[in-house]
């Protein structure tokens, strides 16, 4: 071996030593996290959670507690109700709506453009009797509107399941769709458990 070969071999060994020690030198020791770091991290998570909940309960779902017996027997006084705001409303859907600053519960009977008539014991929509599972008899007595009633556009005709309580469309007329807070998708009994 010549002197050049020996020096080239030593240079190669030194290069291998440098490469094997490079990753060890590149690894930085972990910094200890401070209370400030944890507080900022918690604050960010809390803000994101609050935003998500606000978004869900403003645009997708709603939580309500019934404080009347207007929807009895479907929904009783004190029941917890979850609504879906984006629901496609159909005839017979139980909804939550706002009227005169109060939260009300009722069942959709007809839509904008439909003609509603109430006779003793039955209801017609566009001259066809509707099929419903109402426990209580329906009467036009005490209505503030006259029949046949044409439901205004972008409104729904709503009736309470407890038909003796006429604080529904029989008193208010059509309920604007902008006042509907969603279709009831879940009910939980809160009293008598």
HURAWO-V866966 format. One record per residue. N is the residue number from 1. D_LAST is the distance of its C-alpha to the last C-alpha in Angstrom with 1 decimal. Layout:
# HURAWO-V866966
n=N d_last=D_LAST
n=N d_last=D_LAST
This chain:
# HURAWO-V866966
n=1 d_last=95.8
n=2 d_last=97.0
n=3 d_last=95.9
n=4 d_last=94.0
n=5 d_last=92.0
n=6 d_last=91.0
n=7 d_last=89.9
n=8 d_last=88.0
n=9 d_last=86.2
n=10 d_last=85.3
n=11 d_last=84.0
n=12 d_last=81.8
n=13 d_last=80.4
n=14 d_last=79.7
n=15 d_last=77.9
n=16 d_last=75.7
n=17 d_last=74.9
n=18 d_last=74.0
n=19 d_last=71.7
n=20 d_last=69.9
n=21 d_last=69.4
n=22 d_last=68.4
n=23 d_last=64.7
n=24 d_last=64.3
n=25 d_last=65.8
n=26 d_last=63.6
n=27 d_last=60.3
n=28 d_last=59.1
n=29 d_last=57.3
n=30 d_last=53.6
n=31 d_last=53.1
n=32 d_last=50.5
n=33 d_last=47.7
n=34 d_last=47.4
n=35 d_last=44.4
n=36 d_last=45.5
n=37 d_last=45.2
n=38 d_last=41.6
n=39 d_last=40.7
n=40 d_last=42.2
n=41 d_last=40.5
n=42 d_last=37.1
n=43 d_last=37.8
n=44 d_last=38.8
n=45 d_last=35.7
n=46 d_last=33.5
n=47 d_last=35.4
n=48 d_last=35.2
n=49 d_last=31.4
n=50 d_last=31.1
n=51 d_last=33.4
n=52 d_last=31.6
n=53 d_last=28.2
n=54 d_last=30.0
n=55 d_last=31.7
n=56 d_last=28.6
n=57 d_last=26.6
n=58 d_last=29.7
n=59 d_last=31.2
n=60 d_last=28.8
n=61 d_last=25.0
n=62 d_last=23.0
n=63 d_last=19.6
n=64 d_last=18.4
n=65 d_last=15.6
n=66 d_last=16.0
n=67 d_last=16.9
n=68 d_last=18.1
n=69 d_last=17.6
n=70 d_last=20.8
n=71 d_last=19.2
n=72 d_last=17.2
n=73 d_last=16.3
n=74 d_last=16.4
n=75 d_last=14.6
n=76 d_last=12.7
n=77 d_last=13.2
n=78 d_last=11.4
n=79 d_last=11.0
n=80 d_last=12.6
n=81 d_last=15.7
n=82 d_last=18.4
n=83 d_last=21.9
n=84 d_last=25.1
n=85 d_last=28.1
n=86 d_last=30.8
n=87 d_last=29.4
n=88 d_last=32.0
n=89 d_last=30.9
n=90 d_last=31.4
n=91 d_last=31.2
n=92 d_last=27.7
n=93 d_last=26.1
n=94 d_last=23.1
n=95 d_last=24.2
n=96 d_last=23.6
n=97 d_last=26.7
n=98 d_last=28.2
n=99 d_last=30.1
n=100 d_last=31.7
n=101 d_last=29.9
n=102 d_last=26.4
n=103 d_last=23.9
n=104 d_last=23.5
n=105 d_last=21.9
n=106 d_last=24.1
n=107 d_last=25.6
n=108 d_last=29.1
n=109 d_last=31.6
n=110 d_last=34.9
n=111 d_last=36.8
n=112 d_last=39.8
n=113 d_last=42.9
n=114 d_last=41.0
n=115 d_last=41.8
n=116 d_last=38.9
n=117 d_last=39.6
n=118 d_last=37.2
n=119 d_last=38.4
n=120 d_last=36.7
n=121 d_last=34.0
n=122 d_last=34.8
n=123 d_last=35.4
n=124 d_last=38.3
n=125 d_last=38.8
n=126 d_last=42.5
n=127 d_last=43.2
n=128 d_last=40.9
n=129 d_last=37.9
n=130 d_last=34.7
n=131 d_last=32.3
n=132 d_last=28.7
n=133 d_last=25.7
n=134 d_last=25.3
n=135 d_last=23.6
n=136 d_last=25.4
n=137 d_last=29.2
n=138 d_last=30.9
n=139 d_last=33.7
n=140 d_last=36.2
n=141 d_last=36.2
n=142 d_last=35.8
n=143 d_last=36.3
n=144 d_last=38.3
n=145 d_last=39.9
n=146 d_last=42.3
n=147 d_last=42.2
n=148 d_last=43.1
n=149 d_last=41.5
n=150 d_last=42.6
n=151 d_last=39.9
n=152 d_last=41.6
n=153 d_last=42.1
n=154 d_last=39.4
n=155 d_last=36.8
n=156 d_last=34.1
n=157 d_last=33.4
n=158 d_last=29.7
n=159 d_last=28.0
n=160 d_last=24.6
n=161 d_last=22.7
n=162 d_last=22.4
n=163 d_last=26.2
n=164 d_last=26.9
n=165 d_last=26.0
n=166 d_last=29.3
n=167 d_last=28.6
n=168 d_last=29.2
n=169 d_last=32.5
n=170 d_last=33.8
n=171 d_last=34.1
n=172 d_last=34.6
n=173 d_last=36.4
n=174 d_last=36.1
n=175 d_last=33.6
n=176 d_last=35.6
n=177 d_last=34.4
n=178 d_last=34.7
n=179 d_last=31.9
n=180 d_last=29.5
n=181 d_last=27.0
n=182 d_last=26.1
n=183 d_last=24.5
n=184 d_last=20.8
n=185 d_last=20.4
n=186 d_last=16.8
n=187 d_last=13.5
n=188 d_last=10.1
n=189 d_last=7.2
n=190 d_last=6.5
n=191 d_last=5.5
n=192 d_last=3.8
n=193 d_last=0.0
